[in-house]
Amino acid sequence: MNANNAPSDPITNEDSTICIHDGTAELTATASSSNNIMWYDVASGGTPVHNGSSYSFIPTKTGSTIFYVEAYD
């Protein structure tokens, strides 16, 4: 039997306020060295919008936009 432990939660640059007129925002997350990062725009059951430790986001509307990150191996 081979038991795999779940990866640790990724570390992000926390909540950020970005003005729509500021252009591109660079969001970052860090996982342990052997894990990868997936970015989502829904809390569960969605399709990843990006794969990697950083995600460039260009706001196109006012209001809140929330992204979720997941570490996987």
ChimeraX commands (.cxc) that place a marker at each C-alpha (Angstrom):
marker #1 position 0.00,0.00,0.00 radius 0.5
marker #1 position 1.31,3.42,-0.95 radius 0.5
marker #1 position -0.20,6.25,1.07 radius 0.5
marker #1 position 0.13,9.77,-0.24 radius 0.5
marker #1 position -0.35,12.75,2.01 radius 0.5
marker #1 position -2.30,15.72,0.72 radius 0.5
marker #1 position -0.14,18.73,-0.16 radius 0.5
marker #1 position 0.03,21.64,2.24 radius 0.5
marker #1 position -2.21,24.62,1.56 radius 0.5
marker #1 position -0.57,27.11,-0.79 radius 0.5
marker #1 position 0.60,30.44,0.58 radius 0.5
marker #1 position -0.83,33.45,-1.28 radius 0.5
marker #1 position -0.23,37.17,-1.31 radius 0.5
marker #1 position -3.53,37.40,0.60 radius 0.5
marker #1 position -6.45,39.70,-0.18 radius 0.5
marker #1 position -5.60,42.51,-2.56 radius 0.5
marker #1 position -7.48,45.60,-3.65 radius 0.5
marker #1 position -6.95,46.38,-7.33 radius 0.5
marker #1 position -8.33,49.38,-9.16 radius 0.5
marker #1 position -9.88,48.63,-12.55 radius 0.5
marker #1 position -7.77,51.43,-14.07 radius 0.5
marker #1 position -4.47,50.06,-12.71 radius 0.5
marker #1 position -4.12,47.48,-15.49 radius 0.5
marker #1 position -2.73,44.01,-14.90 radius 0.5
marker #1 position -2.49,42.57,-11.39 radius 0.5
marker #1 position 0.02,39.81,-10.66 radius 0.5
marker #1 position -1.41,37.31,-8.16 radius 0.5
marker #1 position 1.02,34.83,-6.59 radius 0.5
marker #1 position 0.85,31.63,-4.56 radius 0.5
marker #1 position 3.60,29.37,-3.26 radius 0.5
marker #1 position 3.45,25.62,-2.62 radius 0.5
marker #1 position 6.09,23.22,-1.39 radius 0.5
marker #1 position 8.75,22.44,-3.98 radius 0.5
marker #1 position 7.20,19.21,-5.26 radius 0.5
marker #1 position 3.65,20.59,-5.65 radius 0.5
marker #1 position 1.95,22.57,-8.40 radius 0.5
marker #1 position -0.66,25.35,-8.20 radius 0.5
marker #1 position -4.06,25.57,-9.94 radius 0.5
marker #1 position -6.13,28.79,-10.01 radius 0.5
marker #1 position -9.95,28.74,-10.06 radius 0.5
marker #1 position -12.69,31.36,-10.24 radius 0.5
marker #1 position -15.17,29.21,-8.26 radius 0.5
marker #1 position -14.79,27.67,-4.79 radius 0.5
marker #1 position -15.36,24.07,-5.92 radius 0.5
marker #1 position -16.17,21.99,-8.96 radius 0.5
marker #1 position -14.80,24.40,-11.51 radius 0.5
marker #1 position -12.31,24.25,-14.34 radius 0.5
marker #1 position -8.89,25.80,-13.63 radius 0.5
marker #1 position -8.37,29.24,-15.18 radius 0.5
marker #1 position -4.59,29.00,-14.82 radius 0.5
marker #1 position -1.79,26.63,-13.80 radius 0.5
marker #1 position 1.36,27.99,-12.14 radius 0.5
marker #1 position 2.61,30.00,-9.18 radius 0.5
marker #1 position 1.59,33.38,-10.60 radius 0.5
marker #1 position -1.51,34.55,-12.42 radius 0.5
marker #1 position -1.85,37.82,-14.35 radius 0.5
marker #1 position -5.35,39.20,-14.01 radius 0.5
marker #1 position -6.79,42.22,-15.82 radius 0.5
marker #1 position -9.90,43.57,-14.05 radius 0.5
marker #1 position -12.73,44.24,-16.52 radius 0.5
marker #1 position -15.57,45.11,-14.15 radius 0.5
marker #1 position -16.19,46.88,-10.88 radius 0.5
marker #1 position -17.02,44.89,-7.76 radius 0.5
marker #1 position -15.32,41.87,-6.27 radius 0.5
marker #1 position -13.58,39.05,-8.11 radius 0.5
marker #1 position -12.39,36.11,-6.05 radius 0.5
marker #1 position -9.83,33.53,-7.13 radius 0.5
marker #1 position -9.08,30.27,-5.34 radius 0.5
marker #1 position -5.80,28.33,-5.41 radius 0.5
marker #1 position -5.13,24.65,-4.91 radius 0.5
marker #1 position -1.83,22.84,-4.44 radius 0.5
marker #1 position -1.55,19.39,-6.01 radius 0.5
marker #1 position 1.16,16.85,-6.63 radius 0.5
marker link #1:1,2 radius 0.2
marker link #1:2,3 radius 0.2
marker link #1:3,4 radius 0.2
marker link #1:4,5 radius 0.2
marker link #1:5,6 radius 0.2
marker link #1:6,7 radius 0.2
marker link #1:7,8 radius 0.2
marker link #1:8,9 radius 0.2
marker link #1:9,10 radius 0.2
marker link #1:10,11 radius 0.2
marker link #1:11,12 radius 0.2
marker link #1:12,13 radius 0.2
marker link #1:13,14 radius 0.2
marker link #1:14,15 radius 0.2
marker link #1:15,16 radius 0.2
marker link #1:16,17 radius 0.2
marker link #1:17,18 radius 0.2
marker link #1:18,19 radius 0.2
marker link #1:19,20 radius 0.2
marker link #1:20,21 radius 0.2
marker link #1:21,22 radius 0.2
marker link #1:22,23 radius 0.2
marker link #1:23,24 radius 0.2
marker link #1:24,25 radius 0.2
marker link #1:25,26 radius 0.2
marker link #1:26,27 radius 0.2
marker link #1:27,28 radius 0.2
marker link #1:28,29 radius 0.2
marker link #1:29,30 radius 0.2
marker link #1:30,31 radius 0.2
marker link #1:31,32 radius 0.2
marker link #1:32,33 radius 0.2
marker link #1:33,34 radius 0.2
marker link #1:34,35 radius 0.2
marker link #1:35,36 radius 0.2
marker link #1:36,37 radius 0.2
marker link #1:37,38 radius 0.2
marker link #1:38,39 radius 0.2
marker link #1:39,40 radius 0.2
marker link #1:40,41 radius 0.2
marker link #1:41,42 radius 0.2
marker link #1:42,43 radius 0.2
marker link #1:43,44 radius 0.2
marker link #1:44,45 radius 0.2
marker link #1:45,46 radius 0.2
marker link #1:46,47 radius 0.2
marker link #1:47,48 radius 0.2
marker link #1:48,49 radius 0.2
marker link #1:49,50 radius 0.2
marker link #1:50,51 radius 0.2
marker link #1:51,52 radius 0.2
marker link #1:52,53 radius 0.2
marker link #1:53,54 radius 0.2
marker link #1:54,55 radius 0.2
marker link #1:55,56 radius 0.2
marker link #1:56,57 radius 0.2
marker link #1:57,58 radius 0.2
marker link #1:58,59 radius 0.2
marker link #1:59,60 radius 0.2
marker link #1:60,61 radius 0.2
marker link #1:61,62 radius 0.2
marker link #1:62,63 radius 0.2
marker link #1:63,64 radius 0.2
marker link #1:64,65 radius 0.2
marker link #1:65,66 radius 0.2
marker link #1:66,67 radius 0.2
marker link #1:67,68 radius 0.2
marker link #1:68,69 radius 0.2
marker link #1:69,70 radius 0.2
marker link #1:70,71 radius 0.2
marker link #1:71,72 radius 0.2
marker link #1:72,73 radius 0.2
view
